[in-house]
Amino acid sequence: MLNVRATRLGKVQHATFQIAPLTILVGKNKTGKSYVATLIWALGNLSLLAGVGRRAARPKWLSEFLKPIVNSERRTQTIDPAEAEKIFKSVAREIDRKAGDFLGRVFSFKGFESTNLTFFKDDYPTIVLELIPDSISDDADRDNSSVRVVARVEGKRINCFVYPAFIFSEMNSWVADQVYYDLAGIILFGGDWQKVRYPLYIPAARTGLMLALPDMVDSSLGIPGSKRRELPIPLSQFLRRMARSGDLYARESKVRDVLIERLMSGKLIEQKGAVREFRYEPHGASVRLPLHAVSSMITELAPLVVALGDDPEFMHLVFEEPEAHLHLEAQREMARLIARLLK
């Protein structure tokens, strides 16, 4: 498990916590829970560090490992626990050194210059990195081929990235950063990195965000002709995830099905357009209601239905105030559903 110590993180003067499969933050209003939750989100997006300050001190062997692919060459690199510990300490120092700029970028405001972040681990895994190319027989094939970066740790296979093969025609710093920070994530979180990386942050005040989704997307995410506003990265990501077209029921989710049956008593229906909108269809009724005409419980639950339904890559959730606008019986049901997400 990864242990984190944060000092002077917004409202939080001092906090020590462990990131586990289920981490629950409990406290009064204005005590800094959202700061800690956003930090947990940020640790699942380590590649954001690449755009902050000077470049990370990547190990020399990584450049050799990522050198140009020749034909269908398959390449393997083993990182033993001693090397993993070196990388962990290097990344931990980098996060602490860049904490002000890194968190300033995540939150979209300055104010973290005095923040300190410290990380602790008791053990380090052995990791096997592999470059697995498609069949590449000549230059013509190279343009249409890809190279897969895969890691194996604790008996688990983690698919890091798939890149066009031509990227490996020269040492590409962007690719090296992505591989390095994926490797760092695996060292920090072990085989759970596949679940932790790229979490979805579902913020509080979801009702207002869902009702104003088209306008928020136009003004905040760079639609031509709109006045762009700088939002915290987790919030921008949330709006993009809600706005992008998809199939709400593309994949099976027992938790989503129970949520619809026991709490919502109806289905969420997608209205496709430039920015998708949603309607609510109560069980046994033929009417489809706009979200502004339904109860706040439905609008608060809608983002969770979207997250559980239309994104096959979704694994990790940072969920603010999951009990919001739910009566006591519904809160107990929500607690059971959250527990079921761990299975």
C-alpha positions, -999 to +999 in steps of 0.1 A: +000+000+000+011+036-007+012+059+023+011+096+018+019+125+041+007+160+030+014+193+048-001+227+040-024+213+013-051+240+011-072+237+043-052+207+054-023+215+076-012+179+082-026+146+069-013+111+067-034+085+048-031+053+029-045+048-006-065+015-006-090-001-029-116+019-008-105+051+008-132+070+028-127+107+038-150+117+067-151+151+083-170+183+088-176+209+060-146+230+051-120+207+066-102+200+034-116+166+022-118+178-014-081+188-014-072+153-003-096+137-028-082+158-056-046+148-046-057+111-048-071+119-083-038+136-093-017+105-082-036+085-108-025+111-135+012+111-129+019+119-165+007+155-157+041+159-141+057+158-175+043+193-183+055+209-150+091+222-146+122+205-158+121+170-172+122+140-149+155+122-144+146+091-164+170+061-159+195+056-187+183+021-195+149+035-206+164+052-236+180+020-247+147+001-241+128+026-262+152+028-291+139+023-327+121-010-333+137-032-360+113-054-380+092-074-355+118-072-327+102-079-292+120-063-263+120-071-226+134-052-196+133-065-160+132-039-132+142-056-099+131-043-065+163-023-059+159-005-092+122+000-085+131+016-051+154+040-069+127+050-093+102+054-064+124+077-045+132+097-076+095+102-084+087+109-048+113+137-048+100+150-081+064+152-069+074+170-037+097+194-056+070+202-082+041+201-057+034+238-060+033+239-098+018+204-101-011+211-078-015+246-091-020+231-126-045+204-113-066+230-093-061+258-118-050+283-093-018+291-075-015+287-038+004+255-031+039+268-031+044+257+006+028+223+001+049+193+009+041+157-002+060+127+012+054+090+001+063+058+019+063+021+008+075-010+026+081-032-004+088-029-041+077-052-069+097-069-097+084-055-130+089-069-165+084-043-192+078-055-228+076-038-262+054-060-284+052-048-320+028-059-347+044-076-376+067-050-393+083-063-424+091-031-443+087+007-442+053+005-459+039-017-431+055+005-404+031+034-411+001+012-403+016-008-375+017-003-337+039-011-307+023-021-275+040-013-241+030-039-216+041-044-179+038-076-158+038-073-121+025-095-093+011-119-119-009-091-135-006-078-170-009-041-174-015-026-208+003+007-206+000+022-241-002+014-278+018+037-301+021+040-339+053+022-348+068+052-366+071+070-333+100+046-325+119+058-355+137+081-331+138+086-294+106+103-285+106+122-252+068+123-250+067+085-253+095+081-228+077+103-203+045+083-206+063+050-202+083+064-172+053+077-154+034+045-160+063+026-146+063+050-116+026+043-111+032+006-111+059+010-085+036+032-063+005+011-066+017-023-077-006-045-098-035-021-089-021+006-112-044-007-139-074+002-117-059+034-102-047+052-134-069+078-150-096+080-123-129+098-128-136+126-103-173+130-097-176+164-079-201+177-054-229+199-067-235+175-095-271+186-101-261+221-113-233+207-135-256+182-152-283+207-158-259+233-172-237+207-191-241+221-226-234+257-215-205+246-193-189+226-222-193+256-246-177+281-222-152+259-204-137+234-229-127+256-258-157+256-281-150+281-310-165+315-303-169+309-265-150+326-237-128+299-222-126+295-185-099+277-166-114+249-145-097+224-123-085+196-144-106+169-126-137+191-132-129+196-169-123+159-173-157+152-156-175+176-180-158+160-210-167+125-198-204+135-194-206+154-227-189+130-251-212+107-270-213+071-260-235+041-252-247+042-216-253+005-216-223-006-237-210-029-210-224-050-183-225-035-148-245-052-120-239-022-098-254+001-124-284-022-129-291-023-091-286+015-090-313+019-117-337-006-102-335+002-065-326+039-063-336+056-096-366+034-104-361+043-140-335+045-168-313+073-180-316+079-217-290+097-239-301+124-263-274+126-289-263+159-303-232+182-305-232+178-267-252+149-254-280+155-230-300+131-209-336+122-202-351+102-174-376+074-181-395+062-150-402+025-149-436+017-163-440+051-180-436+061-216-426+097-209-389+108-210-383+137-187-355+163-190-333+164-160-345+198-149-379+182-144-369+154-122-358+151-085-324+161-074-317+125-064-319+115-101-296+143-112-271+135-084-270+098-094-269+104-132-231+109-134-225+076-117-248+058-141-229+073-170-195+064-155-205+028-149-221+024-183-203+039-212-166+038-206-149+004-208-117+019-194-133+033-163-120+016-132-113+041-104-137+066-090-132+096-067-168+103-056-176+134-036-205+133-013-221+101-026-248+105+000-260+139-013-297+143-018-304+107-008-327+098+021-314+075+048-326+043+033-311+053-001-278+062+016-276+027+030-282+013-004-255+036-019-230+023+007-238-013-003-233-004-040-200+013-033-188-018-015-199-040-045-177-019-068-146-034-050-154-069-062 
